[in-house]
Amino acid sequence: MKAKKLVLAIAIFGGMLFTVQATNIIDLDGQATTQVDKSKIKKPRHG
């Protein structure tokens, strides 16, 4: 019975760690796609 509870606790803890890591990766991807380096964008000059 103790082994069963231990396995269950480890599974829940591992699932929580995976969820936190997945949300961090998603947040980093969102930041990378929304940030724009304005110094690299050059406006064409007319005239």
C-alpha positions in Angstrom: 0.0 0.0 0.0 2.9 2.4 0.8 4.5 1.7 -2.6 1.2 2.5 -4.4 0.9 5.8 -2.6 4.5 6.6 -3.3 4.1 5.9 -7.1 1.0 8.0 -7.1 2.7 10.9 -5.4 5.7 10.7 -7.8 3.3 10.6 -10.8 1.4 13.7 -9.6 4.6 15.6 -8.8 6.1 14.7 -12.2 2.9 15.9 -13.9 3.1 19.2 -12.2 6.7 19.7 -13.2 5.9 18.9 -16.8 3.0 21.3 -16.8 5.1 24.1 -15.4 7.9 23.4 -18.0 5.4 23.3 -20.8 3.8 26.7 -19.9 7.3 28.2 -19.6 8.2 27.0 -23.1 4.9 28.4 -24.5 5.5 31.8 -22.8 9.0 32.0 -24.3 7.7 31.1 -27.8 5.1 33.9 -27.4 7.7 36.4 -26.4 10.0 35.5 -29.2 7.3 35.9 -31.9 5.9 39.2 -30.6 9.2 41.0 -30.1 10.3 43.1 -33.1 13.8 44.6 -33.3 13.0 48.1 -34.7 16.6 48.9 -35.5 16.6 46.2 -38.3 13.5 47.6 -40.0 14.4 50.3 -42.5 11.8 52.5 -44.0 12.1 53.1 -47.8 12.8 56.8 -48.6 10.7 58.4 -51.2 12.1 61.1 -53.5 
